[in-house]
Amino acid sequence: MHHFEYRGGRLHAEAVDLTALAETVGTPFYVYSEATLRRHIQVFQKSFADTDILVAYSVKANSNLAVLKVLASEGAGADVVSGGELKRALAAGIAPAKIVFSGVGKTDEEMSAALDAGIHQFNVESEPELIALSRVAVAIGKTAPIALRINPDVAAGGHAKISTGKSVDKFGVPYADAHTIFKRAATLPGIDVKGVDVHIGSQISELAPFEAAFGRVADLINTLRSDGITIERLDLGGGLGIPYGEGLTPPHPDAYGEMIKRITASLDVELIVEPGRMIVGNAGVLVSRVVYVKENGDRQFLILDAGMNDLLRPALYDAYHDIWPVAEPSGSTTIVYDVVGPVCESGDRFAASRALPEMREGDFVAILSAGAYGAVQASQYNSRPLTPEVLVNGDKHAIIRRRPSFEEMVALEETADWL
Ligand SMILES: *Cc1c(COP(=O)(O)O)cnc(C)c1O
């Protein structure tokens, strides 16, 4: 469910007319609905009502400070994967006690900053990382609460570039080694073993892979406990998919919550979940303008002013996004277009052979479900400025990241003194 719909023939974000917004902000830009953000986090929290759980929003899906503030005001915690994301979460007012730190390559500096902040948990992904964390913690006189991320060797379906739970993926420690590493962790100074962590991938559209992975970690917890290792927490990661309009209907958070409660009922652990896409994906769209309509033989290209540098998902993951005209089409005639961007790469394509109403130069289009892994992956490739982001609340809007000027884009560059 989201708050992007036609009113009087014009696409709106809540009560904000996107045509008018496009004229003031200039295209391309991302626009997020605050009502949708709030609704999604609430639905998610509600499906775990009466459970001892920390809902740690995965900051990498959309790390804009205003978005984080909205989620913080709903009581969400944060799952961060870098020192920068940690700073963002803290700046947005998320309590350190609600922050978990994941990622395979945490540096000494990042560990130290997180220890200073007093975060809830480090999700440790390897034995070398465990040893480094112990060393860093001892050096500054702190203790690191940790969970060990287990790679359950479960195929999660979906695109290979977003699968993380197979033994060939770089994430977590092998299931078979987990026991030994836990025993090692229990003996290390500066380390306080709290729990087990798992995250098997993203845009997962059925419950079965989750259930298989969670069942395996539940078994592991029982084994560890019978060996005298105290396990009080279970972090189940994120990964729940969303409908992108491509025909998949991922499970509702209620069904996901039910399954988790069933599998973990007898474990008596504090649960942690790290939803990202599910919270922000359908809360944002990318608005763009048709620069040209171009005919090449029998193909019709819609050339937009947004490109792969603004929204990388189609190029990176072959992702499907619905595309809607911002002015509601009056008839039902459609034309089959390849919808592409201006970037000099053949991969700069949002959709191939997509039936859309007839479009003209200057028309606006909205690329839907662009709230997650959209603006955060934007770059300045082709010296295109970073895409602005706008937050809507009812009939109000605020620019929550403005478009940089050319001078700002090149401000970090210098010519070498011999040039
Ligand atoms: C990316 C990521 C998430 C969030 O995944 P979604 O598919 O956006 O829910 C959660 N936990 C970890 C460790 C991640 O890397």
The ligand as an SDF file (V2000), in Angstrom:
LIG
                    3D

 15 15  0  0  0  0  0  0  0  0999 V2000
   20.7390   -5.1250    3.2470 C   0  0  0  0  0  0  0  0  0  0  0  0
   20.5940   -5.7340    4.5870 C   0  0  0  0  0  0  0  0  0  0  0  0
   19.3650   -5.7440    5.2500 C   0  0  0  0  0  0  0  0  0  0  0  0
   18.0900   -5.2020    4.6230 C   0  0  0  0  0  0  0  0  0  0  0  0
   17.6680   -5.9740    3.5560 O   0  0  0  0  0  0  0  0  0  0  0  0
   16.2430   -5.6550    2.8570 P   0  0  0  0  0  0  0  0  0  0  0  0
   16.1650   -6.6290    1.7710 O   0  0  0  0  0  0  0  0  0  0  0  0
   16.3020   -4.2510    2.3860 O   0  0  0  0  0  0  0  0  0  0  0  0
   15.2070   -5.8560    3.9030 O   0  0  0  0  0  0  0  0  0  0  0  0
   19.3080   -6.2510    6.5220 C   0  0  0  0  0  0  0  0  0  0  0  0
   20.4170   -6.7700    7.1240 N   0  0  0  0  0  0  0  0  0  0  0  0
   21.6130   -6.7990    6.5160 C   0  0  0  0  0  0  0  0  0  0  0  0
   22.7780   -7.3700    7.2280 C   0  0  0  0  0  0  0  0  0  0  0  0
   21.7460   -6.2800    5.2340 C   0  0  0  0  0  0  0  0  0  0  0  0
   22.9380   -6.3170    4.6360 O   0  0  0  0  0  0  0  0  0  0  0  0
  1  2  1  0
  2  3  1  0
  2 14  2  0
  3  4  1  0
  3 10  2  0
  4  5  1  0
  5  6  1  0
  6  7  2  0
  6  8  1  0
  6  9  1  0
 10 11  1  0
 11 12  2  0
 12 13  1  0
 12 14  1  0
 14 15  1  0
M  END
$$$$
